């Protein structure tokens, strides 16, 4: 919540102008997350809640992806679950 507004303004600027421009205050350059947030903002309305939901969806996809990757590398179901839960924590 400290500097989330800088990333949210990057999404708003993309929605308004159609061009990606990294906000000067943001410490990390995150074009994928900006486009992802803009996609969600086009589907729903632009708000911090919408951007938060888009981030939670990516987090869930990442946890499922790590679990699948662990199973693909022949980890047991229990071990893969522990790895996924560690990422969740």
C-alpha positions in Angstrom: 0.0 0.0 0.0 3.0 2.3 0.4 3.8 2.8 -3.3 1.1 0.8 -5.0 -0.4 4.0 -6.3 2.7 4.4 -8.6 2.0 1.1 -10.2 -1.7 1.8 -10.4 -1.0 5.1 -12.2 1.0 3.2 -14.8 -2.1 1.1 -15.5 -4.3 4.2 -15.6 -1.8 5.9 -18.0 -1.9 2.8 -20.2 -5.7 2.8 -20.3 -5.9 6.6 -21.1 -3.1 6.8 -23.7 -2.7 3.3 -24.9 1.1 3.5 -24.3 3.1 1.9 -21.5 5.0 4.5 -19.5 6.8 3.5 -16.4 6.0 5.9 -13.5 9.0 7.8 -12.1 8.2 6.9 -8.5 7.9 3.1 -9.2 11.1 1.2 -8.2 10.5 -1.8 -10.5 9.7 -1.8 -14.1 6.8 -4.2 -14.5 5.3 -4.1 -18.0 3.5 -7.5 -17.8 1.7 -6.6 -14.6 0.8 -3.2 -16.0 -0.8 -4.8 -19.1 -2.4 -7.5 -17.0 -3.9 -4.8 -14.7 -5.1 -2.9 -17.7 -6.8 -6.0 -19.1 -8.6 -6.5 -15.8 -9.5 -2.9 -15.7 -11.1 -3.0 -19.1 -13.2 -6.1 -18.1 -14.2 -4.5 -14.7 -13.7 -0.9 -13.8 -10.3 0.6 -12.9 -9.9 0.5 -9.1 -7.4 -0.7 -6.5 -9.8 -3.6 -5.8 -9.7 -4.7 -9.4 -5.9 -4.5 -9.5 -5.7 -6.4 -6.2 -7.9 -9.2 -7.6 -5.7 -9.4 -10.7 -2.7 -9.8 -8.5 -4.4 -12.5 -6.4 -5.4 -14.3 -9.6 -1.7 -14.3 -10.7 -0.6 -15.5 -7.3 -3.1 -18.4 -7.5 -1.9 -19.3 -11.0 1.7 -19.2 -9.7 0.9 -21.6 -6.8 -0.9 -24.0 -9.1 2.0 -23.7 -11.6 4.6 -24.5 -9.0 2.6 -27.5 -7.8 2.3 -28.8 -11.4 6.0 -28.2 -12.0 7.0 -30.1 -8.9 4.8 -33.0 -9.9 6.3 -32.9 -13.4 9.7 -33.3 -11.8 8.5 -36.5 -10.1 8.0 -35.1 -6.6 5.4 -36.9 -4.5 2.0 -35.3 -4.1 2.9 -34.5 -0.5 6.2 -32.9 -1.3 4.7 -30.9 -4.2 2.0 -29.7 -1.8 4.6 -28.6 0.7 6.4 -26.6 -2.0 3.2 -25.0 -3.1 2.2 -24.1 0.5 5.7 -22.7 1.1 5.2 -20.4 -1.9 1.8 -19.4 -0.5 3.3 -18.5 2.8 
